[in-house]
Amino acid sequence: MKQQKKFESPQEQELTAQHQSAQNTIQEFATVEELLRHDAAQTSVPTGIADRLQKSSAEFPRPNRSWWQRLFGQ
């Protein structure tokens, strides 16, 4: 029989707390899109990647305005 530890390190306590909270917050999603939106809201993009994305997307030319935007002056 294994002997159980009386004291846990702070890292072990944090992992235990995360594991317990993950078990208590189970969610079901109706669609894949809902899952992806939830995941995107929970995940932060690293600043280096965000900067590179902004620089690369700034190089693309803006699309032409559509006919209805030209017609209505937007």
PyMOL commands that place a pseudoatom at each C-alpha (Angstrom):
pseudoatom trace, name=CA, resn=MET, resi=1, chain=A, elem=C, hetatm=0, pos=[0.000, 0.000, 0.000]
pseudoatom trace, name=CA, resn=LYS, resi=2, chain=A, elem=C, hetatm=0, pos=[1.371, 3.424, -0.979]
pseudoatom trace, name=CA, resn=GLN, resi=3, chain=A, elem=C, hetatm=0, pos=[1.903, 5.981, 1.690]
pseudoatom trace, name=CA, resn=GLN, resi=4, chain=A, elem=C, hetatm=0, pos=[0.083, 9.254, 1.015]
pseudoatom trace, name=CA, resn=LYS, resi=5, chain=A, elem=C, hetatm=0, pos=[1.972, 12.553, 1.337]
pseudoatom trace, name=CA, resn=LYS, resi=6, chain=A, elem=C, hetatm=0, pos=[0.840, 14.880, 4.082]
pseudoatom trace, name=CA, resn=PHE, resi=7, chain=A, elem=C, hetatm=0, pos=[2.327, 17.994, 2.446]
pseudoatom trace, name=CA, resn=GLU, resi=8, chain=A, elem=C, hetatm=0, pos=[2.249, 18.948, -1.199]
pseudoatom trace, name=CA, resn=SER, resi=9, chain=A, elem=C, hetatm=0, pos=[4.514, 21.448, -2.904]
pseudoatom trace, name=CA, resn=PRO, resi=10, chain=A, elem=C, hetatm=0, pos=[2.861, 24.637, -4.198]
pseudoatom trace, name=CA, resn=GLN, resi=11, chain=A, elem=C, hetatm=0, pos=[3.161, 23.326, -7.758]
pseudoatom trace, name=CA, resn=GLU, resi=12, chain=A, elem=C, hetatm=0, pos=[1.407, 20.095, -6.846]
pseudoatom trace, name=CA, resn=GLN, resi=13, chain=A, elem=C, hetatm=0, pos=[-1.331, 22.031, -5.066]
pseudoatom trace, name=CA, resn=GLU, resi=14, chain=A, elem=C, hetatm=0, pos=[-1.862, 24.215, -8.144]
pseudoatom trace, name=CA, resn=LEU, resi=15, chain=A, elem=C, hetatm=0, pos=[-2.034, 21.208, -10.455]
pseudoatom trace, name=CA, resn=THR, resi=16, chain=A, elem=C, hetatm=0, pos=[-4.500, 19.505, -8.154]
pseudoatom trace, name=CA, resn=ALA, resi=17, chain=A, elem=C, hetatm=0, pos=[-6.672, 22.619, -8.031]
pseudoatom trace, name=CA, resn=GLN, resi=18, chain=A, elem=C, hetatm=0, pos=[-6.596, 22.974, -11.824]
pseudoatom trace, name=CA, resn=HIS, resi=19, chain=A, elem=C, hetatm=0, pos=[-7.507, 19.331, -12.285]
pseudoatom trace, name=CA, resn=GLN, resi=20, chain=A, elem=C, hetatm=0, pos=[-10.419, 19.570, -9.855]
pseudoatom trace, name=CA, resn=SER, resi=21, chain=A, elem=C, hetatm=0, pos=[-11.738, 22.791, -11.426]
pseudoatom trace, name=CA, resn=ALA, resi=22, chain=A, elem=C, hetatm=0, pos=[-11.476, 21.268, -14.900]
pseudoatom trace, name=CA, resn=GLN, resi=23, chain=A, elem=C, hetatm=0, pos=[-13.589, 18.337, -13.786]
pseudoatom trace, name=CA, resn=ASN, resi=24, chain=A, elem=C, hetatm=0, pos=[-16.247, 20.660, -12.344]
pseudoatom trace, name=CA, resn=THR, resi=25, chain=A, elem=C, hetatm=0, pos=[-16.570, 22.851, -15.452]
pseudoatom trace, name=CA, resn=ILE, resi=26, chain=A, elem=C, hetatm=0, pos=[-17.492, 20.443, -18.221]
pseudoatom trace, name=CA, resn=GLN, resi=27, chain=A, elem=C, hetatm=0, pos=[-19.205, 22.158, -21.149]
pseudoatom trace, name=CA, resn=GLU, resi=28, chain=A, elem=C, hetatm=0, pos=[-20.974, 20.779, -24.153]
pseudoatom trace, name=CA, resn=PHE, resi=29, chain=A, elem=C, hetatm=0, pos=[-21.069, 22.608, -27.467]
pseudoatom trace, name=CA, resn=ALA, resi=30, chain=A, elem=C, hetatm=0, pos=[-23.770, 22.244, -30.085]
pseudoatom trace, name=CA, resn=THR, resi=31, chain=A, elem=C, hetatm=0, pos=[-21.481, 23.119, -32.982]
pseudoatom trace, name=CA, resn=VAL, resi=32, chain=A, elem=C, hetatm=0, pos=[-17.800, 23.147, -33.778]
pseudoatom trace, name=CA, resn=GLU, resi=33, chain=A, elem=C, hetatm=0, pos=[-17.999, 26.917, -34.254]
pseudoatom trace, name=CA, resn=GLU, resi=34, chain=A, elem=C, hetatm=0, pos=[-19.123, 27.371, -30.641]
pseudoatom trace, name=CA, resn=LEU, resi=35, chain=A, elem=C, hetatm=0, pos=[-16.195, 25.272, -29.467]
pseudoatom trace, name=CA, resn=LEU, resi=36, chain=A, elem=C, hetatm=0, pos=[-13.731, 27.303, -31.527]
pseudoatom trace, name=CA, resn=ARG, resi=37, chain=A, elem=C, hetatm=0, pos=[-15.168, 30.618, -30.314]
pseudoatom trace, name=CA, resn=HIS, resi=38, chain=A, elem=C, hetatm=0, pos=[-14.956, 29.456, -26.708]
pseudoatom trace, name=CA, resn=ASP, resi=39, chain=A, elem=C, hetatm=0, pos=[-11.386, 28.273, -27.195]
pseudoatom trace, name=CA, resn=ALA, resi=40, chain=A, elem=C, hetatm=0, pos=[-10.373, 31.539, -28.889]
pseudoatom trace, name=CA, resn=ALA, resi=41, chain=A, elem=C, hetatm=0, pos=[-11.827, 33.538, -26.000]
pseudoatom trace, name=CA, resn=GLN, resi=42, chain=A, elem=C, hetatm=0, pos=[-9.839, 31.470, -23.488]
pseudoatom trace, name=CA, resn=THR, resi=43, chain=A, elem=C, hetatm=0, pos=[-6.538, 31.466, -25.390]
pseudoatom trace, name=CA, resn=SER, resi=44, chain=A, elem=C, hetatm=0, pos=[-4.347, 34.546, -25.676]
pseudoatom trace, name=CA, resn=VAL, resi=45, chain=A, elem=C, hetatm=0, pos=[-2.155, 35.051, -28.727]
pseudoatom trace, name=CA, resn=PRO, resi=46, chain=A, elem=C, hetatm=0, pos=[1.547, 35.579, -27.955]
pseudoatom trace, name=CA, resn=THR, resi=47, chain=A, elem=C, hetatm=0, pos=[2.631, 39.159, -28.705]
pseudoatom trace, name=CA, resn=GLY, resi=48, chain=A, elem=C, hetatm=0, pos=[5.328, 38.106, -31.174]
pseudoatom trace, name=CA, resn=ILE, resi=49, chain=A, elem=C, hetatm=0, pos=[2.841, 36.222, -33.297]
pseudoatom trace, name=CA, resn=ALA, resi=50, chain=A, elem=C, hetatm=0, pos=[0.260, 39.026, -33.072]
pseudoatom trace, name=CA, resn=ASP, resi=51, chain=A, elem=C, hetatm=0, pos=[2.851, 41.557, -34.258]
pseudoatom trace, name=CA, resn=ARG, resi=52, chain=A, elem=C, hetatm=0, pos=[3.896, 39.407, -37.211]
pseudoatom trace, name=CA, resn=LEU, resi=53, chain=A, elem=C, hetatm=0, pos=[0.254, 38.852, -38.150]
pseudoatom trace, name=CA, resn=GLN, resi=54, chain=A, elem=C, hetatm=0, pos=[-0.471, 42.588, -38.134]
pseudoatom trace, name=CA, resn=LYS, resi=55, chain=A, elem=C, hetatm=0, pos=[2.602, 43.339, -40.263]
pseudoatom trace, name=CA, resn=SER, resi=56, chain=A, elem=C, hetatm=0, pos=[1.803, 40.654, -42.821]
pseudoatom trace, name=CA, resn=SER, resi=57, chain=A, elem=C, hetatm=0, pos=[-1.876, 41.600, -43.067]
pseudoatom trace, name=CA, resn=ALA, resi=58, chain=A, elem=C, hetatm=0, pos=[-0.988, 45.295, -43.521]
pseudoatom trace, name=CA, resn=GLU, resi=59, chain=A, elem=C, hetatm=0, pos=[0.820, 44.386, -46.747]
pseudoatom trace, name=CA, resn=PHE, resi=60, chain=A, elem=C, hetatm=0, pos=[-2.371, 43.152, -48.423]
pseudoatom trace, name=CA, resn=PRO, resi=61, chain=A, elem=C, hetatm=0, pos=[-4.206, 45.740, -50.528]
pseudoatom trace, name=CA, resn=ARG, resi=62, chain=A, elem=C, hetatm=0, pos=[-7.634, 46.784, -49.338]
pseudoatom trace, name=CA, resn=PRO, resi=63, chain=A, elem=C, hetatm=0, pos=[-10.467, 45.177, -51.316]
pseudoatom trace, name=CA, resn=ASN, resi=64, chain=A, elem=C, hetatm=0, pos=[-12.453, 47.386, -53.676]
pseudoatom trace, name=CA, resn=ARG, resi=65, chain=A, elem=C, hetatm=0, pos=[-15.677, 48.748, -52.333]
pseudoatom trace, name=CA, resn=SER, resi=66, chain=A, elem=C, hetatm=0, pos=[-18.705, 46.761, -53.385]
pseudoatom trace, name=CA, resn=TRP, resi=67, chain=A, elem=C, hetatm=0, pos=[-21.297, 48.203, -55.743]
pseudoatom trace, name=CA, resn=TRP, resi=68, chain=A, elem=C, hetatm=0, pos=[-23.806, 48.856, -52.999]
pseudoatom trace, name=CA, resn=GLN, resi=69, chain=A, elem=C, hetatm=0, pos=[-21.238, 50.754, -50.903]
pseudoatom trace, name=CA, resn=ARG, resi=70, chain=A, elem=C, hetatm=0, pos=[-20.387, 52.935, -53.902]
pseudoatom trace, name=CA, resn=LEU, resi=71, chain=A, elem=C, hetatm=0, pos=[-24.082, 53.449, -54.644]
pseudoatom trace, name=CA, resn=PHE, resi=72, chain=A, elem=C, hetatm=0, pos=[-25.011, 54.446, -51.090]
pseudoatom trace, name=CA, resn=GLY, resi=73, chain=A, elem=C, hetatm=0, pos=[-21.759, 56.310, -50.379]
pseudoatom trace, name=CA, resn=GLN, resi=74, chain=A, elem=C, hetatm=0, pos=[-20.487, 54.282, -47.439]
for i in range(1, 74): cmd.bond("trace and resi %d" % i, "trace and resi %d" % (i + 1))
show_as sticks, trace
zoom trace
